[in-house]
Each structure stands twice: as C-alpha cells, then as structure tokens.
Amino acid sequence: MLYFGVAFIIENDVEAIEICRIGTSETLRYNIGSDRFYSVYLTTNSSTAILASAEQVIKDGGYFVVTSQRLDQTEKKVTIYYQDNVESQAREISQRLIAKLGVIPKLKKMELITEFDIVVWIGKD
C-alpha cells in the first residue's frame, strides 16, 4: 500500500478533481463540493490588538484568515478588496467589522494579484 499527499490551489468554482496515475487510464474522482472556506488575507499597520479582534470577527463568519502587520505605514483607511465571485462575502465581512470594531470599510473589486478571495487592509487612524 502506498500513501501520498498532494497540495495545490483550487479555485472556488471547482467542485471535483480527478487524480490520474501515470501509465494507466485509471482516474480517481474526488468530490470536494462547493462549500469551502473562503480565504481572507488581513493586514494592518496598527496594533496587534486590532489585528487579533478583526481576525476573530472574520473567523467567526467561517472564513480562513491569514494575518500580517506589513501594511504600508501611509495607509489610513479600512479597505476590503474582493475577487469577482465573492462580493457578497466581502459585504458580510464589512458588516461584521462595522458591528464589532466600529470601522467603516471601503469595498473595492480586486485589482491585486493574489491567491486570496478577499484582502482586508486596516490602516491606522
């Protein structure tokens, strides 16, 4: 018996993958479904307390969150960038941040090149 692992990025609209063995016509179909966590990159140039609070608020919505404190120091606003197919999720995150942190995010369609579905910038006031 042989066990192996594979890691790769899967787009949000993919519901199934097929694994093909070299040298055979046999394929294994694996249904991953459309219900997956959306990925959020959260970054700030402010305090770790704000970062931790924002991270928890977003995670409570069922999102996979990666954090950083590497936002450019000149950034002063809260901005949520979103990919084409996740505007409603970005709006939900916006409402969560308004309710829990009292910030008013600006929503923008993604012009960044990233593997994340949503990018949240929290600039210091």
N, C-alpha and C positions, 0 to 999 in steps of 0.2 A: 504494500500500500504506500502511496506517495501523497504527501500533503504539501501544498504550496500556497503562497499568498500573492495577491496582485493589488497594486494601488494605482488608481488613475482618477482623473476628474470626470464627473458625469454631469452633463447639462440637466437643468431642471425638467425638461420635457421628455426625458428618456424614461421609459417605463420597464424596459427589459434589455438585457445584454446577452450575447451569445459568446461562449468561450470555445474556440476551435483548437483542436490538437493538430500539431504539425504531422504530416504524413498520413492523416486519416480524413475521412469525410464526416466523421462524427462531431457533432456540436452539442454543447450543453447550454440550454437556455435557462437564464436565471431572471425571474421577475422581481424587480426591485420596487415596483409600484411608483405612483406619482406622489405619494405622501412622504416627503423627506423634509428634514430641517433646511430652511433657507440659511445661507451663510451671511454673516454681518461682520464687517471689519470696523471696529470702533476705535477711534484715535482722538487724543486730546493734547493740548499744550497747557492744561490746567492741572489741578490737584489730583492725587491718586484717589481721594475720597469721591470726587465727581465721577471719575472713571469707573470705580467699583459700583457706585449707585446706578449709573447708566447701564453698565454691563448686566447687573441683576435685573433691572427693569426689562431689558431686551430679552434676556434668557427666560424670564417668566412668561414671555409670549411664545416660547417654543422655538427660538432661533439658536443656531450655533454661532457663538460670538468669539472673535479673536480680537484682543486688545493691544494697544500701543500708546505710548506717550511721546510719539515722534511727530506730532503735527507741527507745522511751521509756526514759529512764535508770533508771526504777524497776523495769523488767523484769529478773528474776533467773534465770529458768528457760529451758530449751530446749523450745519447743513447735512441733509440726507440725500445721497446720490443713489439712484436705483437703476437696475437693468430694465429693459423693455417690458418684460413679463411679470414684474414684481411691484408695480406701483401701489397696489392695494396693501401689500405688506409694509411698504415704506410708509404709507399713510398711517397704518396701525402703529408702527414704531413711533412715528411723530406724535400721535395721540398719547401713547404711553409716556413719552418724555415730557410732554406738556403737563400731564396729570401728576406725575411723580416728582419731576425736577423743576417744574415751573419755567421751562425754557420754551421758546417758540422757534422750532426748526424751519429752515427753508428747504423745500423739496426741489430737487433737480434731476432730470433724466441723466443717466450716466454718460459722461464723455471721457471717463478714465478707462485705462486698460487694467483690468483686474480680474481675478478668478472669483471674487465675491459677488453675491447677488446684490448686496446693499453695503454702502460705505457711509459711516456716520462720522462727521467731524464736529468735535465740540471745542470751539475756541474759547479762550478766556475773555471774560467781560472787561 
